[in-house]
Amino acid sequence: MLNLLNNPNFQDITINGPSILVEYILATGSKTNEWALPENTIGNSVQIVDGKYYVCDWNPTARIIQIDPSTDNIDANWYTNTTD
C-alpha cells in the first residue's frame, strides 16, 4: 500500500516541506520504505506501473514524478507539462 504524507493545506496552500511517499505492507501495517519528494511537491495521486511508482504533481507546473523502488531513484522530471 502507498500513502502520500505531508501534503499542503489545500485551503491556503501552505507547504511544510516536501510530500513523502510511504510504502506499507497492508497485512501487517509495517512501513517498508519512504521517499521524500522534491521540495514544494503537491502529490495528489499515485499509480503503480511495471513495479515503478508514478506521483502526479501540480506545483509549480503539472508533472509526473517516477520512483523506482528497486533503486530508490526519484526522477522528478519524468514527465513535465510544457503546454500549460
Jmol script that loads the backbone (N, CA, C; Angstrom):
load data "model"
ATOM      1  N   MET A   1       0.843  -1.166   0.000  1.00  0.00           N
ATOM      2  CA  MET A   1       0.000   0.000   0.000  1.00  0.00           C
ATOM      3  C   MET A   1       0.889   1.229   0.000  1.00  0.00           C
ATOM      4  N   LEU A   2       0.473   2.253  -0.728  1.00  0.00           N
ATOM      5  CA  LEU A   2       1.215   3.504  -0.790  1.00  0.00           C
ATOM      6  C   LEU A   2       0.374   4.635  -0.222  1.00  0.00           C
ATOM      7  N   ASN A   3       1.035   5.594   0.425  1.00  0.00           N
ATOM      8  CA  ASN A   3       0.346   6.722   1.024  1.00  0.00           C
ATOM      9  C   ASN A   3       1.202   7.967   0.847  1.00  0.00           C
ATOM     10  N   LEU A   4       0.580   9.084   0.480  1.00  0.00           N
ATOM     11  CA  LEU A   4       1.282  10.362   0.394  1.00  0.00           C
ATOM     12  C   LEU A   4       1.063  11.125   1.691  1.00  0.00           C
ATOM     13  N   LEU A   5       2.145  11.570   2.313  1.00  0.00           N
ATOM     14  CA  LEU A   5       2.082  12.313   3.573  1.00  0.00           C
ATOM     15  C   LEU A   5       2.617  13.726   3.380  1.00  0.00           C
ATOM     16  N   ASN A   6       2.273  14.589   4.297  1.00  0.00           N
ATOM     17  CA  ASN A   6       2.781  15.960   4.361  1.00  0.00           C
ATOM     18  C   ASN A   6       2.373  16.792   3.161  1.00  0.00           C
ATOM     19  N   ASN A   7       1.208  16.496   2.593  1.00  0.00           N
ATOM     20  CA  ASN A   7       0.705  17.365   1.542  1.00  0.00           C
ATOM     21  C   ASN A   7       0.263  18.681   2.163  1.00  0.00           C
ATOM     22  N   PRO A   8       0.184  19.740   1.358  1.00  0.00           N
ATOM     23  CA  PRO A   8      -0.141  21.058   1.908  1.00  0.00           C
ATOM     24  C   PRO A   8      -1.585  21.168   2.351  1.00  0.00           C
ATOM     25  N   ASN A   9      -1.836  22.213   3.095  1.00  0.00           N
ATOM     26  CA  ASN A   9      -3.191  22.580   3.453  1.00  0.00           C
ATOM     27  C   ASN A   9      -3.825  23.187   2.201  1.00  0.00           C
ATOM     28  N   PHE A  10      -4.809  22.527   1.609  1.00  0.00           N
ATOM     29  CA  PHE A  10      -5.353  22.976   0.338  1.00  0.00           C
ATOM     30  C   PHE A  10      -6.234  24.220   0.467  1.00  0.00           C
ATOM     31  N   GLN A  11      -6.552  24.647   1.670  1.00  0.00           N
ATOM     32  CA  GLN A  11      -7.325  25.882   1.826  1.00  0.00           C
ATOM     33  C   GLN A  11      -6.461  27.104   1.608  1.00  0.00           C
ATOM     34  N   ASP A  12      -5.234  27.080   2.109  1.00  0.00           N
ATOM     35  CA  ASP A  12      -4.367  28.251   1.930  1.00  0.00           C
ATOM     36  C   ASP A  12      -3.055  27.904   1.230  1.00  0.00           C
ATOM     37  N   ILE A  13      -2.901  26.667   0.783  1.00  0.00           N
ATOM     38  CA  ILE A  13      -1.740  26.179   0.037  1.00  0.00           C
ATOM     39  C   ILE A  13      -0.430  26.473   0.768  1.00  0.00           C
ATOM     40  N   THR A  14      -0.421  26.305   2.076  1.00  0.00           N
ATOM     41  CA  THR A  14       0.846  26.374   2.797  1.00  0.00           C
ATOM     42  C   THR A  14       1.531  25.022   2.687  1.00  0.00           C
ATOM     43  N   ILE A  15       2.807  25.047   2.412  1.00  0.00           N
ATOM     44  CA  ILE A  15       3.564  23.814   2.223  1.00  0.00           C
ATOM     45  C   ILE A  15       4.634  23.748   3.304  1.00  0.00           C
ATOM     46  N   ASN A  16       4.644  22.654   4.042  1.00  0.00           N
ATOM     47  CA  ASN A  16       5.599  22.471   5.129  1.00  0.00           C
ATOM     48  C   ASN A  16       6.611  21.404   4.758  1.00  0.00           C
ATOM     49  N   GLY A  17       7.451  21.690   3.770  1.00  0.00           N
ATOM     50  CA  GLY A  17       8.439  20.714   3.320  1.00  0.00           C
ATOM     51  C   GLY A  17       7.863  19.832   2.234  1.00  0.00           C
ATOM     52  N   PRO A  18       8.632  18.862   1.797  1.00  0.00           N
ATOM     53  CA  PRO A  18       8.190  18.019   0.690  1.00  0.00           C
ATOM     54  C   PRO A  18       7.149  16.996   1.116  1.00  0.00           C
ATOM     55  N   SER A  19       6.356  16.574   0.143  1.00  0.00           N
ATOM     56  CA  SER A  19       5.484  15.419   0.371  1.00  0.00           C
ATOM     57  C   SER A  19       6.365  14.188   0.488  1.00  0.00           C
ATOM     58  N   ILE A  20       5.852  13.173   1.131  1.00  0.00           N
ATOM     59  CA  ILE A  20       6.600  11.933   1.322  1.00  0.00           C
ATOM     60  C   ILE A  20       5.722  10.783   0.860  1.00  0.00           C
ATOM     61  N   LEU A  21       6.268   9.932   0.014  1.00  0.00           N
ATOM     62  CA  LEU A  21       5.569   8.722  -0.398  1.00  0.00           C
ATOM     63  C   LEU A  21       6.033   7.597   0.513  1.00  0.00           C
ATOM     64  N   VAL A  22       5.075   6.943   1.170  1.00  0.00           N
ATOM     65  CA  VAL A  22       5.394   5.880   2.124  1.00  0.00           C
ATOM     66  C   VAL A  22       4.791   4.575   1.628  1.00  0.00           C
ATOM     67  N   GLU A  23       5.574   3.501   1.745  1.00  0.00           N
ATOM     68  CA  GLU A  23       5.152   2.164   1.325  1.00  0.00           C
ATOM     69  C   GLU A  23       4.952   1.311   2.572  1.00  0.00           C
ATOM     70  N   TYR A  24       3.797   0.627   2.637  1.00  0.00           N
ATOM     71  CA  TYR A  24       3.462  -0.231   3.772  1.00  0.00           C
ATOM     72  C   TYR A  24       3.110  -1.631   3.288  1.00  0.00           C
ATOM     73  N   ILE A  25       3.261  -2.610   4.171  1.00  0.00           N
ATOM     74  CA  ILE A  25       2.687  -3.939   3.959  1.00  0.00           C
ATOM     75  C   ILE A  25       1.307  -3.887   4.590  1.00  0.00           C
ATOM     76  N   LEU A  26       0.295  -3.997   3.774  1.00  0.00           N
ATOM     77  CA  LEU A  26      -1.073  -3.812   4.246  1.00  0.00           C
ATOM     78  C   LEU A  26      -1.459  -4.821   5.333  1.00  0.00           C
ATOM     79  N   ALA A  27      -1.048  -6.073   5.183  1.00  0.00           N
ATOM     80  CA  ALA A  27      -1.448  -7.125   6.132  1.00  0.00           C
ATOM     81  C   ALA A  27      -0.927  -6.866   7.545  1.00  0.00           C
ATOM     82  N   THR A  28       0.250  -6.252   7.653  1.00  0.00           N
ATOM     83  CA  THR A  28       0.851  -6.042   8.972  1.00  0.00           C
ATOM     84  C   THR A  28       0.874  -4.582   9.402  1.00  0.00           C
ATOM     85  N   GLY A  29       0.679  -3.671   8.443  1.00  0.00           N
ATOM     86  CA  GLY A  29       0.786  -2.251   8.747  1.00  0.00           C
ATOM     87  C   GLY A  29       2.221  -1.782   8.887  1.00  0.00           C
ATOM     88  N   SER A  30       3.185  -2.619   8.529  1.00  0.00           N
ATOM     89  CA  SER A  30       4.598  -2.268   8.660  1.00  0.00           C
ATOM     90  C   SER A  30       5.042  -1.345   7.529  1.00  0.00           C
ATOM     91  N   LYS A  31       5.753  -0.283   7.884  1.00  0.00           N
ATOM     92  CA  LYS A  31       6.332   0.601   6.872  1.00  0.00           C
ATOM     93  C   LYS A  31       7.568  -0.082   6.305  1.00  0.00           C
ATOM     94  N   THR A  32       7.648  -0.156   4.977  1.00  0.00           N
ATOM     95  CA  THR A  32       8.791  -0.820   4.338  1.00  0.00           C
ATOM     96  C   THR A  32       9.757   0.151   3.680  1.00  0.00           C
ATOM     97  N   ASN A  33       9.284   1.345   3.313  1.00  0.00           N
ATOM     98  CA  ASN A  33      10.166   2.321   2.673  1.00  0.00           C
ATOM     99  C   ASN A  33       9.461   3.665   2.628  1.00  0.00           C
ATOM    100  N   GLU A  34      10.239   4.721   2.401  1.00  0.00           N
ATOM    101  CA  GLU A  34       9.656   6.034   2.175  1.00  0.00           C
ATOM    102  C   GLU A  34      10.606   6.854   1.321  1.00  0.00           C
ATOM    103  N   TRP A  35      10.014   7.775   0.551  1.00  0.00           N
ATOM    104  CA  TRP A  35      10.785   8.626  -0.344  1.00  0.00           C
ATOM    105  C   TRP A  35      10.309  10.059  -0.180  1.00  0.00           C
ATOM    106  N   ALA A  36      11.239  10.970   0.120  1.00  0.00           N
ATOM    107  CA  ALA A  36      10.914  12.393   0.179  1.00  0.00           C
ATOM    108  C   ALA A  36      10.903  12.922  -1.248  1.00  0.00           C
ATOM    109  N   LEU A  37       9.786  13.503  -1.639  1.00  0.00           N
ATOM    110  CA  LEU A  37       9.661  14.073  -2.970  1.00  0.00           C
ATOM    111  C   LEU A  37      10.305  15.457  -2.975  1.00  0.00           C
ATOM    112  N   PRO A  38      10.559  16.028  -4.148  1.00  0.00           N
ATOM    113  CA  PRO A  38      11.202  17.344  -4.195  1.00  0.00           C
ATOM    114  C   PRO A  38      10.434  18.394  -3.384  1.00  0.00           C
ATOM    115  N   GLU A  39      11.157  19.358  -2.862  1.00  0.00           N
ATOM    116  CA  GLU A  39      10.579  20.435  -2.070  1.00  0.00           C
ATOM    117  C   GLU A  39       9.403  21.062  -2.808  1.00  0.00           C
ATOM    118  N   ASN A  40       8.348  21.369  -2.092  1.00  0.00           N
ATOM    119  CA  ASN A  40       7.130  22.003  -2.602  1.00  0.00           C
ATOM    120  C   ASN A  40       6.281  21.110  -3.500  1.00  0.00           C
ATOM    121  N   THR A  41       6.565  19.811  -3.534  1.00  0.00           N
ATOM    122  CA  THR A  41       5.730  18.898  -4.302  1.00  0.00           C
ATOM    123  C   THR A  41       4.359  18.777  -3.666  1.00  0.00           C
ATOM    124  N   ILE A  42       3.343  18.777  -4.507  1.00  0.00           N
ATOM    125  CA  ILE A  42       1.985  18.528  -4.049  1.00  0.00           C
ATOM    126  C   ILE A  42       1.542  17.236  -4.719  1.00  0.00           C
ATOM    127  N   GLY A  43       1.873  16.130  -4.102  1.00  0.00           N
ATOM    128  CA  GLY A  43       1.492  14.836  -4.655  1.00  0.00           C
ATOM    129  C   GLY A  43       0.014  14.603  -4.445  1.00  0.00           C
ATOM    130  N   ASN A  44      -0.716  14.317  -5.526  1.00  0.00           N
ATOM    131  CA  ASN A  44      -2.151  14.148  -5.342  1.00  0.00           C
ATOM    132  C   ASN A  44      -2.684  12.810  -5.828  1.00  0.00           C
ATOM    133  N   SER A  45      -1.867  11.975  -6.430  1.00  0.00           N
ATOM    134  CA  SER A  45      -2.277  10.611  -6.759  1.00  0.00           C
ATOM    135  C   SER A  45      -1.044   9.787  -7.071  1.00  0.00           C
ATOM    136  N   VAL A  46      -1.181   8.472  -6.910  1.00  0.00           N
ATOM    137  CA  VAL A  46      -0.068   7.552  -7.170  1.00  0.00           C
ATOM    138  C   VAL A  46      -0.592   6.388  -8.003  1.00  0.00           C
ATOM    139  N   GLN A  47       0.166   6.006  -9.000  1.00  0.00           N
ATOM    140  CA  GLN A  47      -0.137   4.821  -9.800  1.00  0.00           C
ATOM    141  C   GLN A  47       1.089   3.914  -9.782  1.00  0.00           C
ATOM    142  N   ILE A  48       0.861   2.614  -9.862  1.00  0.00           N
ATOM    143  CA  ILE A  48       1.949   1.637  -9.953  1.00  0.00           C
ATOM    144  C   ILE A  48       1.884   1.015 -11.339  1.00  0.00           C
ATOM    145  N   VAL A  49       2.985   1.113 -12.082  1.00  0.00           N
ATOM    146  CA  VAL A  49       3.065   0.531 -13.421  1.00  0.00           C
ATOM    147  C   VAL A  49       4.407  -0.175 -13.550  1.00  0.00           C
ATOM    148  N   ASP A  50       4.358  -1.459 -13.863  1.00  0.00           N
ATOM    149  CA  ASP A  50       5.576  -2.262 -14.061  1.00  0.00           C
ATOM    150  C   ASP A  50       6.564  -2.101 -12.908  1.00  0.00           C
ATOM    151  N   GLY A  51       6.054  -2.076 -11.681  1.00  0.00           N
ATOM    152  CA  GLY A  51       6.910  -2.039 -10.499  1.00  0.00           C
ATOM    153  C   GLY A  51       7.443  -0.668 -10.137  1.00  0.00           C
ATOM    154  N   LYS A  52       7.101   0.360 -10.895  1.00  0.00           N
ATOM    155  CA  LYS A  52       7.533   1.722 -10.578  1.00  0.00           C
ATOM    156  C   LYS A  52       6.332   2.523 -10.127  1.00  0.00           C
ATOM    157  N   TYR A  53       6.586   3.561  -9.316  1.00  0.00           N
ATOM    158  CA  TYR A  53       5.535   4.392  -8.768  1.00  0.00           C
ATOM    159  C   TYR A  53       5.549   5.737  -9.492  1.00  0.00           C
ATOM    160  N   TYR A  54       4.365   6.215  -9.831  1.00  0.00           N
ATOM    161  CA  TYR A  54       4.224   7.483 -10.538  1.00  0.00           C
ATOM    162  C   TYR A  54       3.324   8.395  -9.710  1.00  0.00           C
ATOM    163  N   VAL A  55       3.881   9.548  -9.311  1.00  0.00           N
ATOM    164  CA  VAL A  55       3.169  10.502  -8.468  1.00  0.00           C
ATOM    165  C   VAL A  55       2.835  11.728  -9.309  1.00  0.00           C
ATOM    166  N   CYS A  56       1.560  12.075  -9.365  1.00  0.00           N
ATOM    167  CA  CYS A  56       1.142  13.289 -10.067  1.00  0.00           C
ATOM    168  C   CYS A  56       1.365  14.488  -9.156  1.00  0.00           C
ATOM    169  N   ASP A  57       1.840  15.567  -9.742  1.00  0.00           N
ATOM    170  CA  ASP A  57       2.147  16.786  -9.001  1.00  0.00           C
ATOM    171  C   ASP A  57       1.675  17.968  -9.837  1.00  0.00           C
ATOM    172  N   TRP A  58       1.365  19.083  -9.195  1.00  0.00           N
ATOM    173  CA  TRP A  58       0.979  20.270  -9.948  1.00  0.00           C
ATOM    174  C   TRP A  58       1.625  21.547  -9.425  1.00  0.00           C
ATOM    175  N   ASN A  59       2.720  21.405  -8.694  1.00  0.00           N
ATOM    176  CA  ASN A  59       3.397  22.588  -8.182  1.00  0.00           C
ATOM    177  C   ASN A  59       4.878  22.544  -8.533  1.00  0.00           C
ATOM    178  N   PRO A  60       5.434  23.415  -9.282  1.00  0.00           N
ATOM    179  CA  PRO A  60       4.835  24.650  -9.798  1.00  0.00           C
ATOM    180  C   PRO A  60       4.123  24.456 -11.149  1.00  0.00           C
ATOM    181  N   THR A  61       4.286  23.312 -11.780  1.00  0.00           N
ATOM    182  CA  THR A  61       3.579  23.014 -13.021  1.00  0.00           C
ATOM    183  C   THR A  61       3.181  21.542 -12.996  1.00  0.00           C
ATOM    184  N   ALA A  62       2.284  21.163 -13.866  1.00  0.00           N
ATOM    185  CA  ALA A  62       1.850  19.766 -13.898  1.00  0.00           C
ATOM    186  C   ALA A  62       3.012  18.868 -14.320  1.00  0.00           C
ATOM    187  N   ARG A  63       3.208  17.795 -13.554  1.00  0.00           N
ATOM    188  CA  ARG A  63       4.275  16.849 -13.876  1.00  0.00           C
ATOM    189  C   ARG A  63       3.971  15.504 -13.250  1.00  0.00           C
ATOM    190  N   ILE A  64       4.727  14.506 -13.679  1.00  0.00           N
ATOM    191  CA  ILE A  64       4.650  13.180 -13.088  1.00  0.00           C
ATOM    192  C   ILE A  64       6.052  12.814 -12.618  1.00  0.00           C
ATOM    193  N   ILE A  65       6.144  12.429 -11.369  1.00  0.00           N
ATOM    194  CA  ILE A  65       7.416  12.026 -10.764  1.00  0.00           C
ATOM    195  C   ILE A  65       7.459  10.505 -10.763  1.00  0.00           C
ATOM    196  N   GLN A  66       8.559   9.943 -11.239  1.00  0.00           N
ATOM    197  CA  GLN A  66       8.727   8.485 -11.266  1.00  0.00           C
ATOM    198  C   GLN A  66       9.648   8.066 -10.129  1.00  0.00           C
ATOM    199  N   ILE A  67       9.224   7.048  -9.375  1.00  0.00           N
ATOM    200  CA  ILE A  67      10.052   6.484  -8.311  1.00  0.00           C
ATOM    201  C   ILE A  67      10.275   5.017  -8.621  1.00  0.00           C
ATOM    202  N   ASP A  68      11.529   4.612  -8.637  1.00  0.00           N
ATOM    203  CA  ASP A  68      11.870   3.209  -8.838  1.00  0.00           C
ATOM    204  C   ASP A  68      12.212   2.633  -7.466  1.00  0.00           C
ATOM    205  N   PRO A  69      11.318   1.856  -6.857  1.00  0.00           N
ATOM    206  CA  PRO A  69      11.572   1.355  -5.511  1.00  0.00           C
ATOM    207  C   PRO A  69      12.734   0.367  -5.431  1.00  0.00           C
ATOM    208  N   SER A  70      13.125  -0.228  -6.559  1.00  0.00           N
ATOM    209  CA  SER A  70      14.240  -1.183  -6.530  1.00  0.00           C
ATOM    210  C   SER A  70      15.591  -0.475  -6.422  1.00  0.00           C
ATOM    211  N   THR A  71      15.650   0.799  -6.850  1.00  0.00           N
ATOM    212  CA  THR A  71      16.910   1.550  -6.791  1.00  0.00           C
ATOM    213  C   THR A  71      16.802   2.802  -5.922  1.00  0.00           C
ATOM    214  N   ASP A  72      15.582   3.144  -5.478  1.00  0.00           N
ATOM    215  CA  ASP A  72      15.282   4.374  -4.742  1.00  0.00           C
ATOM    216  C   ASP A  72      15.516   5.629  -5.577  1.00  0.00           C
ATOM    217  N   ASN A  73      15.609   5.488  -6.900  1.00  0.00           N
ATOM    218  CA  ASN A  73      15.790   6.639  -7.781  1.00  0.00           C
ATOM    219  C   ASN A  73      14.476   7.408  -7.910  1.00  0.00           C
ATOM    220  N   ILE A  74      14.566   8.733  -7.755  1.00  0.00           N
ATOM    221  CA  ILE A  74      13.420   9.620  -7.929  1.00  0.00           C
ATOM    222  C   ILE A  74      13.709  10.503  -9.129  1.00  0.00           C
ATOM    223  N   ASP A  75      12.897  10.375 -10.178  1.00  0.00           N
ATOM    224  CA  ASP A  75      13.029  11.202 -11.374  1.00  0.00           C
ATOM    225  C   ASP A  75      11.910  12.235 -11.344  1.00  0.00           C
ATOM    226  N   ALA A  76      12.241  13.433 -10.851  1.00  0.00           N
ATOM    227  CA  ALA A  76      11.242  14.481 -10.680  1.00  0.00           C
ATOM    228  C   ALA A  76      10.772  15.062 -11.997  1.00  0.00           C
ATOM    229  N   ASN A  77      11.481  14.796 -13.074  1.00  0.00           N
ATOM    230  CA  ASN A  77      11.122  15.342 -14.380  1.00  0.00           C
ATOM    231  C   ASN A  77      10.798  14.249 -15.382  1.00  0.00           C
ATOM    232  N   TRP A  78      10.271  13.118 -14.896  1.00  0.00           N
ATOM    233  CA  TRP A  78       9.937  12.026 -15.797  1.00  0.00           C
ATOM    234  C   TRP A  78       8.977  12.515 -16.875  1.00  0.00           C
ATOM    235  N   TYR A  79       7.966  13.288 -16.467  1.00  0.00           N
ATOM    236  CA  TYR A  79       7.091  13.955 -17.419  1.00  0.00           C
ATOM    237  C   TYR A  79       6.774  15.334 -16.858  1.00  0.00           C
ATOM    238  N   THR A  80       6.955  16.359 -17.673  1.00  0.00           N
ATOM    239  CA  THR A  80       6.599  17.717 -17.300  1.00  0.00           C
ATOM    240  C   THR A  80       5.752  18.322 -18.398  1.00  0.00           C
ATOM    241  N   ASN A  81       4.630  18.909 -18.017  1.00  0.00           N
ATOM    242  CA  ASN A  81       3.741  19.541 -18.977  1.00  0.00           C
ATOM    243  C   ASN A  81       4.397  20.791 -19.526  1.00  0.00           C
ATOM    244  N   THR A  82       4.528  20.874 -20.820  1.00  0.00           N
ATOM    245  CA  THR A  82       5.142  22.062 -21.430  1.00  0.00           C
ATOM    246  C   THR A  82       4.113  22.951 -22.122  1.00  0.00           C
ATOM    247  N   THR A  83       2.826  22.566 -22.057  1.00  0.00           N
ATOM    248  CA  THR A  83       1.814  23.350 -22.766  1.00  0.00           C
ATOM    249  C   THR A  83       0.967  24.193 -21.846  1.00  0.00           C
ATOM    250  N   ASP A  84       0.964  23.896 -20.538  1.00  0.00           N
ATOM    251  CA  ASP A  84       0.127  24.605 -19.552  1.00  0.00           C
ATOM    252  C   ASP A  84      -1.118  25.083 -20.216  1.00  0.00           C
TER     253      ASP A  84
END
end "model"
wireframe off; spacefill off
backbone 0.3
color backbone group
